[in-house]
Amino acid sequence: MQKEPMTENDYQILTNNLNDMKLVQRPKILVAIEEARQLGDLKENAEYHAAKEDQANINKRIAELEDLITRVVIIDPASLAHDKISFGSTVKLIDVDTEEEITYTIVSSAHSNPEIGNISFHSPLAKQLLGKSEGDEFTAQLPGGKKEFEIEEVYYDESKLC
């Protein structure tokens, strides 16, 4: 079972979303199913089929979140040393070939958004960054091929985790 590191804040958001799905969204879908059922013939009842599809989707998402919650390990990144890359570290990388500077923060999969520089702890790049330090050069094996990077800076920026 793969553990999922997560901040306390991310965990609260996750559990709030799960509770909303279970206590608000799913009951609304059940009402919609019942109302659609009363419209008559279920074979040609678009409202009924749409509500049943919504029910299947929310049940699937609830199961995914429940599974994720069982694997969560709460970590306070502020309590970790960030001289070496770890969960919550922000990393400035230089692409050796293009000299482009790229900044990533290693976050939980629930908070991952590569477009804003947040990469999941479980992503291929993050796995290869963990434990490295400023000044290290390495070749990353990524889905699109190999890339050479130099680690310019490693630091902790709490604002990146909110």
C-alpha positions as CSV (number, residue, x, y, z in Angstrom):
1,M,0.0,0.0,0.0
2,Q,1.5,3.3,-1.2
3,K,1.5,5.9,1.6
4,E,0.4,9.4,0.7
5,P,2.2,12.3,2.4
6,M,-0.1,15.2,2.9
7,T,-0.2,18.5,4.9
8,E,-2.9,18.8,7.6
9,N,-4.6,21.5,5.4
10,D,-4.8,19.2,2.4
11,Y,-6.1,16.4,4.6
12,Q,-8.9,18.7,5.9
13,I,-9.8,19.8,2.4
14,L,-9.9,16.1,1.3
15,T,-12.1,15.0,4.2
16,N,-14.4,18.1,3.8
17,N,-14.9,17.2,0.1
18,L,-15.6,13.5,1.0
19,N,-18.2,14.6,3.6
20,D,-19.8,17.0,1.1
21,M,-20.1,14.2,-1.5
22,K,-21.6,11.7,1.0
23,L,-23.9,14.1,2.9
24,V,-24.9,16.6,0.3
25,Q,-24.2,15.6,-3.3
26,R,-25.1,11.9,-3.1
27,P,-28.5,12.5,-1.4
28,K,-29.4,15.1,-4.0
29,I,-28.6,12.5,-6.7
30,L,-30.9,10.0,-5.0
31,V,-33.7,12.5,-5.0
32,A,-33.1,13.2,-8.7
33,I,-33.2,9.5,-9.4
34,E,-36.5,9.1,-7.5
35,E,-38.0,12.1,-9.3
36,A,-36.9,10.9,-12.7
37,R,-38.3,7.4,-11.9
38,Q,-41.8,8.9,-11.4
39,L,-41.7,10.4,-14.9
40,G,-42.5,7.0,-16.3
41,D,-40.8,4.6,-18.8
42,L,-37.2,4.2,-17.6
43,K,-36.0,2.9,-21.0
44,E,-36.4,6.3,-22.6
45,N,-36.1,8.5,-19.6
46,A,-33.0,10.7,-20.1
47,E,-33.3,12.3,-16.7
48,Y,-33.2,8.9,-15.0
49,H,-30.2,7.7,-17.0
50,A,-28.3,11.0,-16.3
51,A,-29.0,10.8,-12.6
52,K,-27.9,7.1,-12.5
53,E,-24.7,8.1,-14.3
54,D,-24.1,10.9,-11.8
55,Q,-24.7,8.3,-9.0
56,A,-22.1,5.9,-10.4
57,N,-19.6,8.8,-10.8
58,I,-20.0,10.1,-7.3
59,N,-19.8,6.6,-5.8
60,K,-16.6,6.0,-7.7
61,R,-15.1,9.3,-6.5
62,I,-16.2,8.6,-2.9
63,A,-14.5,5.2,-3.1
64,E,-11.3,6.8,-4.5
65,L,-11.2,9.4,-1.7
66,E,-11.9,6.8,1.0
67,D,-9.0,4.7,-0.3
68,L,-6.7,7.8,-0.4
69,I,-7.6,8.8,3.2
70,T,-6.6,5.3,4.5
71,R,-3.1,5.9,3.1
72,V,-2.6,9.4,4.3
73,V,0.5,10.3,6.4
74,I,0.2,13.8,7.8
75,I,3.5,15.6,7.5
76,D,4.4,19.2,8.5
77,P,6.9,20.2,5.9
78,A,8.0,23.1,8.1
79,S,9.4,20.6,10.5
80,L,11.6,19.0,7.9
81,A,15.2,20.1,7.0
82,H,15.2,21.3,3.4
83,D,18.9,21.2,2.8
84,K,18.1,18.0,0.9
85,I,14.9,17.7,-1.2
86,S,11.9,16.3,0.6
87,F,8.2,16.6,0.8
88,G,7.3,20.3,0.8
89,S,10.6,21.4,-0.7
90,T,10.7,24.0,-3.5
91,V,13.4,23.3,-6.0
92,K,14.8,25.6,-8.6
93,L,16.2,23.5,-11.5
94,I,18.3,24.5,-14.5
95,D,17.7,22.4,-17.7
96,V,21.3,21.9,-18.7
97,D,20.5,21.8,-22.4
98,T,18.3,24.9,-22.7
99,E,19.5,26.8,-19.5
100,E,15.8,27.3,-18.7
101,E,15.0,27.7,-15.0
102,I,12.1,25.7,-13.7
103,T,10.7,25.8,-10.2
104,Y,8.7,22.9,-8.6
105,T,7.3,22.3,-5.2
106,I,6.9,18.7,-4.1
107,V,3.3,18.2,-2.8
108,S,0.7,15.6,-2.1
109,S,-1.1,14.1,-5.1
110,A,-4.2,15.8,-4.0
111,H,-2.5,19.2,-4.3
112,S,-0.6,18.4,-7.5
113,N,-0.9,20.9,-10.3
114,P,2.2,20.9,-12.6
115,E,0.9,24.0,-14.5
116,I,1.6,26.1,-11.3
117,G,4.7,24.2,-10.4
118,N,3.3,21.7,-7.8
119,I,4.3,18.2,-8.6
120,S,3.2,15.1,-6.8
121,F,5.5,13.3,-4.3
122,H,4.9,10.2,-6.5
123,S,5.7,11.8,-9.8
124,P,8.7,10.4,-11.8
125,L,10.6,13.7,-11.4
126,A,9.9,14.1,-7.7
127,K,11.0,10.5,-7.0
128,Q,14.3,11.3,-8.6
129,L,14.7,14.6,-6.8
130,L,14.2,13.3,-3.3
131,G,17.4,13.4,-1.2
132,K,19.3,15.5,-3.6
133,S,20.9,18.9,-2.7
134,E,21.8,22.3,-4.2
135,G,24.5,22.0,-6.7
136,D,23.8,18.4,-7.6
137,E,23.5,17.5,-11.3
138,F,21.5,14.5,-12.5
139,T,19.9,13.0,-15.5
140,A,16.2,12.5,-15.0
141,Q,14.4,9.6,-16.7
142,L,11.0,11.2,-17.6
143,P,8.1,9.9,-19.7
144,G,9.2,12.1,-22.6
145,G,12.8,10.9,-22.3
146,K,16.0,11.9,-20.5
147,K,16.8,15.4,-19.3
148,E,19.8,16.8,-17.5
149,F,19.2,19.1,-14.6
150,E,21.3,21.1,-12.1
151,I,19.7,21.9,-8.8
152,E,20.2,25.6,-8.3
153,E,18.3,26.0,-5.0
154,V,16.3,24.0,-2.4
155,Y,14.2,25.8,0.1
156,Y,10.9,25.7,2.0
157,D,8.1,28.2,1.0
158,E,4.9,27.6,3.0
159,S,2.9,29.7,0.5
160,K,3.4,27.1,-2.2
161,L,1.5,24.5,-0.1
162,C,-1.7,26.5,0.5
